[in-house]
Amino acid sequence: MRFVEFRPMRFADMIPGYEYRPDLMLLRMQTPPLADGGGQYAMSLEVPVWVPPEYRAPSAENIRLALALVEAQNPDAARQLEHLKAAARTPAARRYAAAHPLFRNAVQGGGHVDQA
């Protein structure tokens, strides 16, 4: 995984009909662009997650905690996350990430961790 955003959920993030706690964080993971026969695409996953207030700052440690909570509490999201991690480890994804600093060390929208 190369890009992770970790921030408070906004109204625009919410899906109609789902009940949200007012203190949920949004954990968004995205791979570098991947190539297939039809061109390039990126894979991403967005999942709401609750963490205690003292772990809501966008730091690498807090993002790892949120990822662990998602993996432990949401089997569907855990499977999707494993798929994203595998895609981010492909040689093409690693080459793209190495050539584009956004996926290596830029802080975008509240949080970044490089854990490929």
C-alpha positions as CSV (number, residue, x, y, z in Angstrom):
1,M,0.0,0.0,0.0
2,R,1.4,3.4,-0.9
3,F,-1.2,6.0,-0.1
4,V,-3.4,6.2,3.0
5,E,-5.7,9.0,4.0
6,F,-7.0,9.1,7.6
7,R,-9.4,11.9,8.6
8,P,-12.7,12.6,10.2
9,M,-15.7,11.5,8.1
10,R,-17.6,14.3,6.3
11,F,-21.2,14.4,5.3
12,A,-20.2,13.8,1.7
13,D,-18.5,10.5,2.7
14,M,-21.7,9.0,4.1
15,I,-23.8,6.6,2.2
16,P,-27.6,7.2,2.5
17,G,-29.4,4.7,4.8
18,Y,-26.4,3.8,6.9
19,E,-26.3,5.0,10.5
20,Y,-23.0,6.7,11.4
21,R,-21.5,7.5,14.7
22,P,-20.6,11.2,14.9
23,D,-17.0,10.5,15.7
24,L,-16.0,8.1,12.9
25,M,-12.8,8.5,11.0
26,L,-12.4,7.7,7.3
27,L,-9.6,5.4,6.3
28,R,-8.9,5.5,2.6
29,M,-6.2,3.4,0.9
30,Q,-5.1,3.7,-2.7
31,T,-2.6,1.9,-4.9
32,P,-0.4,3.5,-7.5
33,P,-1.8,3.3,-11.0
34,L,-1.7,-0.4,-12.1
35,A,-1.5,-1.5,-15.8
36,D,-3.6,-4.1,-17.5
37,G,-4.5,-4.8,-21.1
38,G,-7.0,-1.9,-21.1
39,G,-4.8,0.8,-19.7
40,Q,-4.0,2.1,-16.2
41,Y,-6.2,2.2,-13.2
42,A,-5.8,2.6,-9.4
43,M,-7.5,0.5,-6.7
44,S,-8.9,2.1,-3.6
45,L,-10.8,1.2,-0.5
46,E,-12.7,3.6,1.9
47,V,-13.9,2.3,5.2
48,P,-15.3,4.1,8.3
49,V,-13.4,3.2,11.5
50,W,-13.8,4.3,15.1
51,V,-10.7,4.9,17.1
52,P,-10.3,6.5,20.6
53,P,-9.9,10.3,20.4
54,E,-6.2,10.1,21.4
55,Y,-5.5,8.0,18.2
56,R,-7.2,10.3,15.6
57,A,-4.2,12.4,14.6
58,P,-2.9,11.5,11.1
59,S,0.3,9.7,12.2
60,A,1.8,6.5,10.8
61,E,1.2,4.8,14.2
62,N,-2.4,5.8,14.4
63,I,-3.0,4.7,10.8
64,R,-1.5,1.3,11.6
65,L,-3.8,1.1,14.6
66,A,-6.8,1.9,12.4
67,L,-5.8,-0.6,9.8
68,A,-5.4,-3.3,12.5
69,L,-8.9,-2.4,13.8
70,V,-10.4,-2.7,10.3
71,E,-8.7,-6.0,9.7
72,A,-9.9,-7.4,13.1
73,Q,-13.5,-6.1,13.0
74,N,-14.5,-6.2,9.3
75,P,-13.7,-9.4,7.4
76,D,-14.9,-8.0,4.0
77,A,-12.7,-4.9,4.3
78,A,-9.8,-7.1,5.5
79,R,-10.1,-9.2,2.3
80,Q,-10.3,-6.1,0.1
81,L,-7.3,-4.7,2.0
82,E,-5.2,-7.8,1.3
83,H,-6.1,-7.5,-2.4
84,L,-5.0,-3.9,-2.4
85,K,-1.7,-4.7,-0.6
86,A,-1.0,-7.5,-3.2
87,A,-1.7,-5.1,-6.1
88,A,0.6,-2.5,-4.6
89,R,3.4,-5.0,-4.4
90,T,3.5,-5.7,-8.1
91,P,6.7,-4.6,-9.9
92,A,4.7,-2.1,-12.1
93,A,3.2,-0.5,-9.0
94,R,6.5,-0.3,-7.3
95,R,8.2,1.3,-10.3
96,Y,5.4,3.9,-10.6
97,A,5.6,4.7,-6.8
98,A,9.4,5.0,-7.0
99,A,9.0,7.6,-9.9
100,H,6.3,9.6,-8.2
101,P,7.0,11.1,-4.7
102,L,3.3,11.5,-3.9
103,F,3.2,7.7,-3.3
104,R,6.4,7.7,-1.3
105,N,6.6,10.6,1.0
106,A,4.0,13.4,0.5
107,V,1.4,14.0,3.1
108,Q,-2.0,14.4,1.3
109,G,-5.3,15.1,2.9
110,G,-4.5,14.2,6.5
111,G,-2.2,11.2,6.5
112,H,0.3,9.0,4.7
113,V,2.1,5.9,5.5
114,D,4.5,3.9,3.2
115,Q,4.0,0.3,4.2
116,A,4.3,-1.7,1.0
